[in-house]
Amino acid sequence: MAFMDDNFILSTGTAQKLYHGVAKDQPIVDYHCHLSPKDIADDRRFEDLTAIWLAGDHYKWRAMRANGVSEDLITGDKSTSREKFQAWAETVPSTLRNPLFHWTHLELRRHFGIQDVLEGATAQKIWDEANRQLKHGDLTARGILKLMKVRVVGTTDDPADSLDLHHQIAKSGFGTKVVPTFRPDACLKVRTPDRVQAWAKRLAAATGKGADTFAGLIAGLNQRHDDFAAAGCRASDHGLDYLPDAACTETEAKAIWENAIAGKAATLEEAEKFTAFIMLHIGRLNHAKGWATQLHLGAVRDPNLGLLKRLGSDAGCDTIGDFRQGPGLIRWFGTLSGENALGKTILYNLNPADTALFACLPGSFQDGVTPGKIQYGSGWWFLDQERGMRDQMNALSDLGLLSRFIGMITDSRSFLSYPRHEYFRRILCDLVGQDVESGRIPNRNEWNERLIADVCYGNASQYFGFPK
């Protein structure tokens, strides 16, 4: 079998029919990513392959460090773009059996039509051809979204961020709908007063209201929630270690916030209480507007203190955390459901030890009205590789309804990441195809084709209320 041929990953005839006949040409709803609204608004033309492919790509940075590549050739400012690309090209053969090897070649093929295997010896040829297309072709930020049939992009935005770029994109007539996602994590950093003090000033500038008091904070969050809704927002997103198993009164939350603004750091217990209060508040706001709450749980961020000091946060050093997730999730779900205020919710685990928990818990809180209202989300971050995707879909199938799954996200900062949807779709079709050919599910084309089409595109479009 040839490397990554048309039937890559598709191990049965049924899988091949489902992929080529149904999945392949489905549009994409990328409801959670970290693409830059400015790049989309400006229809950025990237300077070269390093700018679009290596800058900010933590996956590649991690692999290069593991391969003994100097930091100067990864994030440094003394090496040229061409030198950094060469370092990546020479790393690629060492990524065999890492998903980066597959993603790299899918991205070269689908965006640039480049069939060569990337290595040191082919780097110059690939560099020249890709840069030629980036300079003269249609591969601008918007051009890539159009090429990959991306119908919706959900960016990730702080409540203190301006929404002007989103309004600019909406007025431009661009065919891809670009909506903000409400991510208020910054207000939870009450253990580091300087951070919340600086953020409160930004929120005040965005709302015209002071956020140095707790009443001002809540008013500001509420106003920005409304502003985001007016810009087309359909979800909030929260990147937390875990949801705390804690209760907090409004009086307690007020004291914790105002102490932090005054420079007094919260204790761990106080920070957990404050997080519990704010997360319930956001959950109630989301329910009232019909938004989804996305809970990305379990990452340990910036553990490498040496690189943190040298490069700052987001240097590609984050890892899987070992947190207890069940009690806080059950408290949050239970509290909101008891108030009849539990809205659509998507759970993403980073630690595979939590897979069964995250797959099972949604079934305890479905409402019998909205199909798939509580979702076990796609394999995320360190789990968005083949094994992680298969494990996530198998657990969901065992403990929930795969047919109601809203499918893949890129969770990426790179415009070239969209072939990850192809990767996901091939794996999905392979799972279903194997079950058909082993007699585990019937060979009913209308059932199986509908499942594939819905998981690839239709369910997400319906879940978030985007027109097909």
C-alpha positions as CSV (number, residue, x, y, z in Angstrom):
1,M,0.0,0.0,0.0
2,A,1.4,3.4,-0.9
3,F,2.1,6.0,1.7
4,M,-1.1,8.1,2.5
5,D,-2.9,7.1,-0.7
6,D,-6.6,7.8,-1.4
7,N,-7.6,5.1,1.1
8,F,-5.3,6.1,3.9
9,I,-6.7,4.8,7.2
10,L,-9.7,3.3,5.4
11,S,-9.2,-0.4,6.0
12,T,-12.5,-1.8,4.5
13,G,-14.5,-1.3,1.3
14,T,-17.4,0.1,3.4
15,A,-15.1,2.7,5.0
16,Q,-13.8,3.8,1.6
17,K,-17.4,4.2,0.3
18,L,-18.5,6.2,3.3
19,Y,-15.5,8.5,3.2
20,H,-15.3,9.1,-0.5
21,G,-19.1,9.2,-1.0
22,V,-20.2,11.1,2.1
23,A,-17.5,12.5,4.4
24,K,-14.9,13.9,2.0
25,D,-16.9,16.8,0.7
26,Q,-18.8,17.8,3.8
27,P,-18.3,21.5,4.8
28,I,-16.6,22.4,8.1
29,V,-18.0,24.1,11.2
30,D,-14.9,24.9,13.2
31,Y,-16.7,25.9,16.3
32,H,-13.6,26.2,18.5
33,C,-10.2,27.5,17.3
34,H,-7.7,30.2,18.0
35,L,-7.4,31.8,14.6
36,S,-6.7,35.5,14.5
37,P,-9.8,37.7,13.6
38,K,-7.3,40.3,12.4
39,D,-5.8,37.9,9.9
40,I,-9.3,37.1,8.6
41,A,-10.4,40.7,8.5
42,D,-7.2,41.8,6.7
43,D,-7.3,38.6,4.5
44,R,-3.6,38.2,5.4
45,R,-1.2,37.0,2.8
46,F,1.5,35.2,4.8
47,E,5.1,36.1,4.3
48,D,6.4,32.6,3.8
49,L,5.9,29.0,4.9
50,T,7.5,29.5,8.2
51,A,5.1,32.4,9.1
52,I,2.0,30.3,8.3
53,W,3.2,26.9,9.4
54,L,5.8,27.1,12.2
55,A,5.1,30.4,14.0
56,G,3.0,29.6,17.1
57,D,2.7,25.9,16.4
58,H,3.4,24.3,19.8
59,Y,3.2,20.8,18.4
60,K,6.1,21.3,16.1
61,W,8.1,23.2,18.7
62,R,7.8,20.3,21.1
63,A,8.9,17.8,18.5
64,M,11.9,19.9,17.5
65,R,13.0,20.3,21.1
66,A,12.6,16.5,21.6
67,N,14.8,16.1,18.5
68,G,17.6,18.2,19.9
69,V,17.0,21.3,17.8
70,S,18.4,24.6,19.3
71,E,15.8,27.0,20.6
72,D,17.2,29.6,18.4
73,L,15.9,27.6,15.4
74,I,12.5,27.2,17.0
75,T,11.5,30.5,18.6
76,G,14.7,32.6,18.4
77,D,15.2,35.9,16.6
78,K,18.7,35.2,15.3
79,S,17.7,32.5,12.7
80,T,16.1,33.2,9.4
81,S,12.7,31.8,8.4
82,R,14.5,29.6,5.9
83,E,16.8,28.2,8.6
84,K,13.9,27.5,10.9
85,F,12.0,25.7,8.1
86,Q,15.1,23.6,7.4
87,A,15.3,22.6,11.0
88,W,11.7,21.5,10.9
89,A,12.2,19.6,7.6
90,E,15.1,17.7,9.1
91,T,13.0,16.9,12.2
92,V,10.1,15.4,10.2
93,P,11.7,12.0,9.5
94,S,12.1,11.6,13.3
95,T,8.3,12.1,13.8
96,L,7.4,8.7,12.3
97,R,4.3,7.4,14.2
98,N,3.7,10.8,15.7
99,P,0.5,12.5,14.3
100,L,2.7,15.4,13.1
101,F,4.0,13.2,10.3
102,H,0.5,12.6,9.0
103,W,-0.6,16.2,9.5
104,T,2.5,17.6,7.9
105,H,1.9,15.7,4.7
106,L,-1.8,16.2,4.6
107,E,-1.3,19.9,4.9
108,L,1.3,20.0,2.1
109,R,-1.0,17.9,-0.2
110,R,-4.3,19.6,0.5
111,H,-3.2,23.2,0.5
112,F,-0.3,23.2,-1.9
113,G,-0.7,20.0,-3.9
114,I,2.8,18.9,-2.9
115,Q,3.2,15.1,-2.8
116,D,6.9,15.0,-1.8
117,V,7.8,13.7,1.6
118,L,9.3,16.5,3.7
119,E,12.9,15.9,4.8
120,G,16.2,17.9,4.7
121,A,16.9,16.9,1.1
122,T,13.4,18.1,-0.2
123,A,13.2,21.2,2.0
124,Q,14.4,23.7,-0.7
125,K,12.0,22.4,-3.4
126,I,9.0,22.4,-1.0
127,W,10.0,25.8,0.4
128,D,10.2,27.4,-3.1
129,E,6.9,25.9,-4.3
130,A,4.9,26.6,-1.2
131,N,6.2,30.2,-1.0
132,R,5.4,30.7,-4.7
133,Q,1.8,29.8,-4.0
134,L,1.6,31.9,-0.9
135,K,2.9,34.9,-2.7
136,H,0.9,34.7,-5.9
137,G,-2.0,32.2,-5.3
138,D,-5.2,32.1,-3.5
139,L,-3.8,30.9,-0.2
140,T,-4.6,34.0,1.9
141,A,-6.3,33.7,5.2
142,R,-9.8,33.9,3.6
143,G,-8.7,31.9,0.5
144,I,-7.7,29.0,2.7
145,L,-11.0,29.0,4.6
146,K,-12.8,29.0,1.2
147,L,-10.6,26.2,-0.2
148,M,-11.3,24.0,2.8
149,K,-15.1,24.6,2.7
150,V,-15.1,26.2,6.2
151,R,-18.7,27.5,6.8
152,V,-18.2,28.8,10.3
153,V,-15.2,29.8,12.4
154,G,-15.5,30.3,16.2
155,T,-12.6,32.3,17.4
156,T,-11.6,32.6,21.1
157,D,-12.0,36.0,22.6
158,D,-11.6,37.7,26.0
159,P,-14.6,39.7,27.2
160,A,-12.2,42.7,27.3
161,D,-11.3,42.3,23.6
162,S,-12.7,44.6,21.0
163,L,-15.3,43.1,18.6
164,D,-14.6,45.6,15.9
165,L,-12.8,43.1,13.7
166,H,-15.8,40.7,13.9
167,H,-18.1,43.4,12.9
168,Q,-15.8,44.3,10.0
169,I,-15.7,40.7,8.8
170,A,-19.5,40.4,9.1
171,K,-20.0,43.5,7.0
172,S,-17.5,42.5,4.3
173,G,-19.8,39.8,2.8
174,F,-17.2,37.1,3.3
175,G,-18.8,33.7,2.8
176,T,-17.4,32.1,6.0
177,K,-19.3,33.1,9.1
178,V,-16.7,34.2,11.8
179,V,-18.1,34.5,15.3
180,P,-16.5,35.3,18.6
181,T,-16.4,32.9,21.6
182,F,-16.7,34.3,25.1
183,R,-13.7,33.2,27.2
184,P,-13.6,35.0,30.7
185,D,-10.8,32.9,32.2
186,A,-8.7,36.1,32.9
187,C,-11.1,37.2,35.7
188,L,-10.4,34.0,37.6
189,K,-6.8,34.8,38.3
190,V,-7.4,36.2,41.8
191,R,-4.3,34.5,43.2
192,T,-2.2,36.9,41.1
193,P,-3.6,40.4,41.8
194,D,-1.5,42.2,39.2
195,R,-3.1,40.2,36.5
196,V,-6.7,40.8,37.5
197,Q,-5.9,44.5,38.2
198,A,-4.6,44.9,34.6
199,W,-7.5,42.9,33.1
200,A,-10.1,44.9,35.1
201,K,-8.8,48.1,33.5
202,R,-9.1,46.5,30.0
203,L,-12.7,45.4,30.8
204,A,-13.5,48.9,32.0
205,A,-12.2,50.3,28.8
206,A,-14.3,47.9,26.8
207,T,-17.5,48.6,28.7
208,G,-17.1,52.2,30.0
209,K,-17.8,50.8,33.5
210,G,-15.5,50.4,36.4
211,A,-14.6,46.7,37.2
212,D,-12.7,47.5,40.4
213,T,-15.8,46.5,42.4
214,F,-17.5,43.2,42.3
215,A,-20.7,44.8,41.1
216,G,-18.7,46.4,38.3
217,L,-17.2,43.1,37.4
218,I,-20.5,41.4,37.1
219,A,-22.1,44.3,35.2
220,G,-19.1,44.3,32.8
221,L,-19.3,40.6,32.2
222,N,-23.1,40.8,31.6
223,Q,-22.7,43.7,29.2
224,R,-19.9,42.0,27.2
225,H,-22.0,38.8,27.1
226,D,-24.7,40.8,25.4
227,D,-22.2,42.5,23.1
228,F,-20.8,39.1,22.1
229,A,-24.3,37.8,21.4
230,A,-24.9,40.8,19.1
231,A,-21.8,39.8,17.2
232,G,-23.1,36.3,16.6
233,C,-21.5,34.4,19.6
234,R,-22.9,31.0,20.3
235,A,-20.7,29.7,23.1
236,S,-18.4,30.4,26.0
237,D,-15.1,28.6,26.4
238,H,-13.2,27.9,29.6
239,G,-9.7,26.4,29.9
240,L,-9.6,25.3,33.6
241,D,-7.6,22.8,35.6
242,Y,-10.9,21.5,36.9
243,L,-14.2,22.8,38.1
244,P,-14.0,23.3,41.8
245,D,-16.2,21.3,44.2
246,A,-17.0,24.4,46.1
247,A,-19.9,26.7,47.1
248,C,-19.6,30.4,47.2
249,T,-22.0,33.2,48.3
250,E,-22.1,36.5,46.6
251,T,-20.8,38.1,49.7
252,E,-17.7,35.8,49.6
253,A,-17.2,36.4,45.9
254,K,-17.3,40.1,46.4
255,A,-14.7,40.1,49.1
256,I,-12.4,37.8,47.1
257,W,-12.5,40.0,44.0
258,E,-12.2,43.3,45.8
259,N,-9.3,42.0,47.9
260,A,-7.5,40.9,44.7
261,I,-8.1,44.3,43.1
262,A,-6.6,45.9,46.3
263,G,-3.5,43.7,45.9
264,K,-4.3,40.8,48.3
265,A,-3.8,37.5,46.7
266,A,-6.6,34.9,47.2
267,T,-5.8,31.6,48.8
268,L,-6.3,28.4,46.8
269,E,-9.6,27.8,48.7
270,E,-10.8,31.3,47.9
271,A,-9.8,31.0,44.3
272,E,-11.8,27.8,44.0
273,K,-14.8,29.4,45.6
274,F,-14.6,32.4,43.3
275,T,-14.2,30.2,40.2
276,A,-17.3,28.2,41.3
277,F,-19.3,31.4,41.6
278,I,-18.3,32.8,38.3
279,M,-18.8,29.5,36.4
280,L,-22.3,29.2,37.7
281,H,-23.0,32.8,36.7
282,I,-21.7,32.3,33.2
283,G,-23.7,29.0,33.0
284,R,-26.9,30.8,33.8
285,L,-26.2,33.6,31.2
286,N,-25.4,31.0,28.6
287,H,-28.6,29.0,29.3
288,A,-30.7,32.2,29.0
289,K,-29.2,32.9,25.5
290,G,-29.2,29.3,24.3
291,W,-25.4,29.3,24.1
292,A,-23.2,26.3,24.7
293,T,-20.6,26.2,27.6
294,Q,-17.4,24.5,26.5
295,L,-15.3,23.1,29.3
296,H,-11.7,22.3,28.4
297,L,-10.3,20.7,31.5
298,G,-7.1,19.2,32.7
299,A,-4.1,21.1,31.3
300,V,-1.0,22.0,33.3
301,R,0.3,25.2,31.8
302,D,3.9,26.5,31.8
303,P,5.5,23.8,34.0
304,N,8.9,24.4,32.5
305,L,10.1,27.4,34.6
306,G,13.3,27.8,32.7
307,L,11.5,28.3,29.4
308,L,8.7,30.3,31.1
309,K,11.4,32.8,32.3
310,R,13.0,32.9,28.9
311,L,10.0,32.9,26.5
312,G,7.0,33.6,28.7
313,S,3.7,31.7,28.6
314,D,2.5,29.7,25.6
315,A,5.9,28.3,24.7
316,G,4.7,24.8,23.9
317,C,5.5,23.3,27.3
318,D,2.1,22.6,28.6
319,T,1.2,19.0,29.6
320,I,-1.5,16.7,30.8
321,G,-2.6,17.3,34.3
322,D,-3.7,14.8,37.0
323,F,-6.7,16.5,38.5
324,R,-9.8,15.1,40.1
325,Q,-12.6,16.1,37.7
326,G,-15.8,14.3,38.9
327,P,-16.9,16.1,42.1
328,G,-16.8,19.7,40.7
329,L,-18.4,18.7,37.4
330,I,-21.2,16.9,39.2
331,R,-21.8,19.9,41.5
332,W,-21.9,22.4,38.6
333,F,-24.2,20.2,36.5
334,G,-26.4,19.4,39.5
335,T,-26.7,23.0,40.7
336,L,-27.7,24.3,37.3
337,S,-30.1,21.5,36.5
338,G,-31.7,22.0,39.9
339,E,-32.4,25.6,38.9
340,N,-33.6,24.5,35.4
341,A,-30.7,26.7,34.1
342,L,-28.5,24.0,32.6
343,G,-27.8,24.9,29.0
344,K,-25.9,23.1,26.2
345,T,-22.5,22.0,27.4
346,I,-19.5,20.4,25.8
347,L,-16.9,18.5,27.9
348,Y,-13.3,18.0,26.7
349,N,-10.8,16.0,28.8
350,L,-7.1,16.2,28.4
351,N,-6.2,13.3,30.6
352,P,-7.2,9.9,29.0
353,A,-7.8,8.6,32.5
354,D,-11.0,10.8,32.5
355,T,-12.4,9.4,29.2
356,A,-15.1,7.2,30.7
357,L,-16.1,9.9,33.2
358,F,-16.5,12.5,30.5
359,A,-18.3,10.1,28.2
360,C,-20.8,8.9,30.9
361,L,-21.6,12.1,32.7
362,P,-23.6,13.8,29.9
363,G,-26.1,11.0,29.9
364,S,-27.1,11.9,33.5
365,F,-28.1,15.5,32.4
366,Q,-29.7,15.2,29.0
367,D,-33.1,16.8,28.9
368,G,-35.1,14.7,26.5
369,V,-35.8,17.8,24.3
370,T,-32.5,18.9,22.6
371,P,-30.7,16.0,20.9
372,G,-27.2,15.7,22.2
373,K,-27.6,18.7,24.5
374,I,-24.7,17.7,26.8
375,Q,-21.8,16.6,24.6
376,Y,-18.6,14.6,25.2
377,G,-16.4,16.7,22.9
378,S,-13.8,15.6,20.4
379,G,-10.3,14.4,21.2
380,W,-8.6,17.6,22.3
381,W,-5.0,18.8,22.3
382,F,-2.8,15.9,23.3
383,L,-5.7,13.6,22.4
384,D,-6.5,14.8,18.9
385,Q,-4.4,12.0,17.3
386,E,-5.7,8.7,15.9
387,R,-5.7,6.7,19.1
388,G,-7.2,9.6,21.1
389,M,-10.0,10.1,18.5
390,R,-10.8,6.4,18.3
391,D,-10.9,6.1,22.1
392,Q,-13.1,9.2,22.4
393,M,-15.6,7.9,19.7
394,N,-15.6,4.4,21.1
395,A,-16.3,5.7,24.6
396,L,-19.0,7.9,23.3
397,S,-20.5,5.0,21.4
398,D,-20.4,2.8,24.5
399,L,-21.9,5.3,26.9
400,G,-23.9,7.8,24.7
401,L,-24.9,8.4,21.1
402,L,-22.3,8.7,18.5
403,S,-25.0,9.7,16.1
404,R,-25.6,13.0,18.0
405,F,-21.9,13.9,18.2
406,I,-21.0,17.4,17.0
407,G,-17.6,16.3,15.7
408,M,-14.1,17.7,15.2
409,I,-12.5,21.0,16.2
410,T,-9.1,22.3,15.1
411,D,-8.4,24.1,18.4
412,S,-5.6,25.6,16.3
413,R,-3.8,28.9,15.7
414,S,-2.8,27.8,12.2
415,F,-4.9,28.3,9.0
416,L,-3.3,25.2,7.6
417,S,-4.8,22.9,10.2
418,Y,-8.0,22.1,8.5
419,P,-6.8,18.7,7.1
420,R,-7.2,17.5,10.7
421,H,-10.9,17.3,9.8
422,E,-10.0,15.0,7.0
423,Y,-8.0,12.9,9.4
424,F,-10.9,12.7,11.9
425,R,-13.4,11.9,9.1
426,R,-11.2,9.0,7.8
427,I,-11.0,7.6,11.3
428,L,-14.8,7.9,11.8
429,C,-15.5,6.2,8.5
430,D,-13.0,3.4,9.4
431,L,-14.7,2.8,12.7
432,V,-18.2,2.5,11.1
433,G,-16.9,0.6,8.1
434,Q,-15.2,-2.0,10.3
435,D,-18.4,-2.5,12.3
436,V,-20.5,-3.0,9.2
437,E,-18.1,-5.5,7.7
438,S,-17.8,-7.4,10.9
439,G,-21.6,-7.6,11.3
440,R,-21.7,-5.4,14.4
441,I,-24.1,-2.9,12.7
442,P,-26.4,-3.5,9.8
443,N,-25.3,-2.5,6.3
444,R,-28.1,0.1,6.0
445,N,-26.7,2.8,3.7
446,E,-29.3,5.4,4.8
447,W,-28.5,4.9,8.5
448,N,-24.7,4.8,8.1
449,E,-24.5,7.6,5.6
450,R,-26.7,9.9,7.7
451,L,-24.5,9.2,10.8
452,I,-21.3,10.1,8.9
453,A,-22.8,13.3,7.4
454,D,-24.3,14.4,10.7
455,V,-21.1,13.9,12.7
456,C,-18.9,15.6,10.0
457,Y,-21.1,18.6,9.6
458,G,-24.9,18.5,10.2
459,N,-25.0,18.0,14.0
460,A,-22.6,20.9,14.7
461,S,-24.5,23.2,12.4
462,Q,-27.8,22.4,14.1
463,Y,-26.4,22.4,17.6
464,F,-25.1,26.0,17.3
465,G,-27.9,27.2,15.2
466,F,-26.0,27.9,12.0
467,P,-27.9,27.6,8.7
468,K,-26.8,24.6,6.6
